[in-house]
Amino acid sequence: MLACNTAADLELKHNHTLKPYTTFKIGGAAKYFVAVQTPSDLQQALAFRSTERLEIFVLGGGSNILVSDIGFDGLVVHPVQPGIAIVSEDAEAVIVRVQAAEIWDRVVACAVEHGWWGIENLSHIPGQAGAALVQNIGAYGQQISDVLLSAEVMEIESGDSTTLKSADCGLGYRRSNFNTSRKGQLVILEFTLRLVKSGQPNLEYPDVREYFEKREVRQPALAQIRQAIIAIRDRKFPFPREERGGNAGSFFKNLVLSPTEYETLEANLARNLGLPAARKLLDLKKKFGTRGSTKVPTAFLMEACGLKGYRLGGAKVNERQPLVLLNEGGATATDVLNLARHIRRTIYSKTGMAISLEPELVGFSQAEIAHYLSLE
């Protein structure tokens, strides 16, 4: 690894391995890597990128990505300056400014500690706050879009900063303009959230409701909700830690089906996997269905197709929560994507449903991605 200074106090690293920066603990080296603390640092990094005509990738906490085994042939920018600050406050609510490099779970912990409602169900989700906004993370009935006011961003081409209102961020299910229409154009610097001082527990998800019913708690406090979410997530989602095999959280998105798509799935399940699977689907429709669509957990389809615990190379489907693919030690990106391809093709052949990947694939060619996403 070679380090050099591109400008005052900005250290650029050459052929710098990315594996330690990802929760999957997988991936090759970046051609160039730089940690940035200030908007000025970022502007200098963007100027270097422009001069060298490099592709750029902004690496946050590394919790929702899979890096290619050959690495990334460009510039990786890694924000490292955390921060949470109160912008304004009144009797009803508080406006909080969050730096993109802040650890998301610290944001939630801070809100709970101060008695601010709105993101408590988003506890124990790994990664940085900026990446959380990119994905519009959601869990147990809450998502960032519920409380987002604005985002301060820097344009990659010009280096200019601008403020986007929440409505301008294109937030939807696991998506935003930052990972769709404006992907590769903007870097999130910070954002503001409006949290309320008096709220009601959101217990609409069965796991959360059952947790408190077992303990005979009808009106849990904020700290109790956070404790419950952490316990539930630890049981289902292995939180990435140094002593465990890595993972990237949920590797697949859940399905949201139209009435016609739901009928197709129901018929395919009954024909290929039996009536018990079709009856289970009906139970899910009663639980997650709305007037125009039905949410179908992809974990249910994986379990119905016998994919729990399936292994390819060093990669394995988590037995407790099959949405999570595990690096059991020494797994490569190739192992993970071969496993994902097997899962997608199996589910498609038995149910007719094409499930989508959630993590961003970094350093892969379009031909490689097309190969791994092929259902043929």
N, C-alpha and C positions, 0 to 999 in steps of 0.2 A: 504494500500500500504506500503510495506517495502522497504527501500533503504539500500544498503550496498556497501562498496567499494571492488571491485575485484582487483584493483591495484591503484597506486597513481593517484589521480585526476580523476578516472574513476568510476562514480556512476552508479550502477546497480539497477534498480527498479524492484520489484516483484509484479505480478498481477496489472500491470499498464494499465489503460483504454486507448484504442486507438481511441475512438470516436472523441475526440477533434482534433486529428491529421489528420482526413479525411474530405474532402470537402462534403462528403455525410452525415456526422455527425451520422454515424451508426457504430456499432460494439462493441464487448466485449473487454476483457482485454488480454494483452500479458503476458505470464508466466514470461518472463524477458524482460526488455526494457532498452536500453542504448543510450544516445546521444553522438555522437563522433565528435570531432573537427579536429583531426589530423590523418594521417596514422598510427601513433603509437597507438592512442586510438583504431583505428579499429583493429589493430593486436592483442591488448589485448582482445578486445571483441571476436575476432575469436578464440583466444586461449581458452577462457572460454567456448565458444560454443563447441569446440572440446572436452574439458575435460568432459563436461556435456552431450555430444552427443545430442545436440539440433538441431532441424530444425531452419533455419534462414530466416528472411525476412528483406530486406532493405526498409525502409519506407522514402520516400522523402516528397513531399508536400501533399501526400494523395489524389491527384486529379483524379486518374484513377484506383481506387481500390474499392472493396466492401469487408468489413471485416465481418466475421461470427458473429452471435449474441453471440456465446460462446467464441469468441476471437481466439487467436493464441497460440497454445501449444508449444512455442519455444522461441527463442531470436529475438526480433525486434531491429534492428540497425537503428538509426535515425541520418543521417549526418546533422550538424548544422552550419558548417563553410562556409560562402559565400565568393565570391571574383570574380572579373573580372580584368584582367590585359593584357596589350599589350606585346606580345612576340617580334614582329618585325613589321616594317612599312616601306613602300616605297611610291613612288608617286602614285602607282596604287591601292595598297591593304594594309590591316592591318591583322596581325595574332593575334587573341585574345584567351587568356586562360580563361576558365570558370570553376569555382569550381562546383562540382556536387550539392552542397547544395544551390547554388545561385538560387534566384527566377527567373524563365525563363523570365517572362515579364520584369524584370529589365534589363536582357541582351538585349532584343529588344529595350527597352527605351534608354539604353546607346548607342547602335549602331545608332539609329535614331538621337540622340542628337549630335553625333560626325560626322554624315554624311556618315555612312558606310551602303552600300546596301547589301541585301542578305537574311535578315530575317524579314523585315518590315511587310510582310503579315502574319507572325506568331505572331503578337501582341495579347495580351489579352487572352493568353492560360494559365490557372492556373497550378500551380505545380512547382517543382524544375527542374533545368536544367538536372540533371542526369536522372530523369524519362522521360524528354522530349526526351533524346537520346535513352533510352530503347524502347520507342514507335516509334521513328523516326517520331515525330509529323509533320503533314502537314496541310496546310490550304491555300486556295485561290491561288493555283499554286506554292507554295513553300514548302520545307521540309528540315529538318536538313541535310539530306544526301547531299543536293546540295552544302553545304558549309563546311562540316566536313572534317578536315585533319587527326586528330588522337584522341585517347582516352587513358588516363592513367587508368589502372585498377589494382585491387588487387585480387589475387586468394584466394578464401575462404578456400580451404583445406590447402594451404601452407603458406598463408600470404605474398607471394611474389608479388611484383609489376612489371608490364610490360606495354609496350606501343603498342597499336594496331593501325595500319593504318586504314583509312576509309574503304578500300576494305576488311579488315579483320573483320568488324563489322556486315556483313550480313544484311545491311539495305535495307528494302523494304517497301511496303505499311503497315504502322502501325506495323512493325516488325523489329527485329534485332536479332542477335545471343544472346543478353542479355535476351530476353524473349522467345527464341526458343531452339536452339541446345545447348546453354551454360547457360540456365536459372538455377539459383541457384549455379553457379560456380564462378561468378565474381561480384565484387563491383566496380562501376565507381567512380573514385576519381576526375577526371577533364577531360576536352577535349579542343581541339583547333579548332577554326573556321577561315576560310579565307573570309573576307568581303572586298568588293571593294568600292573605293571612287567615282566612276562614274558608275551609273547604269541606267537602264530603268525601269519605272514603270511596274509591272506585273498586268495587268488589264484584264486578260483572263477570269476570272470568272464573270458571268453576274451580280451578286450583286455588285461587286466592280466597274465594268464598268458603270452600271446604276447610282451608287452613284455619280460619277463624271460627267456623262452626264447631270444629273439633275442640276448640279451646273455649267455646261459649263466650266469644267476644263479639258484641254486636256493633259497637262503634269504636273501632281501633284508632289509636292515635297515630300521628305521622311516623314516629319511631317504630311502632309496632308493625305498620305496613311495610316499612323498609326492611325490617327484620324478616318479615314473612316472605317478601320478594327474594331476598338473598337466599333464604332457606330453600325456597321452591326452585330457584335457578341453579343452586348448587346441586340439587338432587337431579335435575334434568340436563343442565348444560355445564360440562366441565369447565370451570373458569380457568383460563390459560395461566399456568404458573410454571416456574422454572423446574420444579420437581416432577412435573407431569409431562406426558406427551402433548405436543402443541395441537391447537385447532384454531379455526377462524370463526367460531360461533356457528350460527345456522348456515349451512352450505347451500340450502335450497329455499326458494320462496314458497309460501303457501299458495294454493290456487284460489282464485275468485271466479266462479263459474256462472254463466248465464243459465236460465232455465233449460235451454236446449242442450248445453254442454253437460249440465247436471244429469239429465236424462240419459245421455250417452254414457256417462261414467257409471251410472246405476246399472244399466243394461250390461255393460262390459264386466262389471264386478260380479254380477249374478252369474253370468255365463262362464267366466274364466276363474273366478276365485270363490264362488259359492254364495248361497243365500245369506249365511251369517255376515259376510263382508258387506253385502248390500244392505242388510238391516242396520249394521253399524253406521253405514253412510247416512241412512235415514235419521238415525239419532243425532248425527253431526249436523244435518240440515236443520233439525228442530233447535239445535243449540246455537248454530252460527248463521243460519239463513236469514235473509232480509227479503223485502218485497221484490227486489229485482235481481238478486244474486245470492250465491251460497259460497261461504268460505269453507274450503276443504283443506285440513291440515295435511301437508305432504308427508309428515311423519306417519299418518294413518296409512297412506298408500304404500310407503316403504315397508311398514310392518306387515300389511296384508300380502305384499309380494315376497315376504320371507327374507328381507334384506338386512334385518337387524344383525349386527355382529359380522357381516360379510367383510372379507379382507382381500386386498390385492397388494402384494409387496408389503411395504411398511405402513400402508394406510388402511384404516378400518372404520366401519360404520359403528358409531357409538350404540351400545345395546340399550341404554336407558332412554336416550333421545336421539333417534336415528337421523335427525336433521344435521347432527354434528358429525363431521368426518374427522378422525383422529390421526395424528402423526404418532404412531406407536413407538417411534424411535428409529431414526434413519430413513424415514419416508422421503421420497423425492416429489417434486411437483408432478412429474410424469405418473408416479403411483397414484397420487390424489386424483388427477384428471382421468386416468384410466378407470378408477373406481367410480367416479362421478358419471362417466360415460356408460358404464355397465348399469348403474342405477337408473339413469334416464331411459336407456333402451329397454330395460326390464319393465319399468312402469309403463312406458308407452305401448309395449307389445301386449300387456295384460289389461290395461285400462283405457288406452287411447289418449291419455293425457301427457302433454309435453311439459315437464317441470323446468323451471328456470333456475340458474345459478345465482346466488346472492353475492359472494365475494367478487371483487374486481380482479381480473387476470392481468398481471403486470409482466411485461417483457416477452409476451407471446406474439407470434406473427398471426395475421388474420387467417392464414392457411392452417396453422396449428389449432386455433380456436374453432375454426369450421370443422376440423377433424374430430375434435373432442365433443363438439356439440351435435354432431351428426347422429340421427336416429336410425340410420340404415345399417 
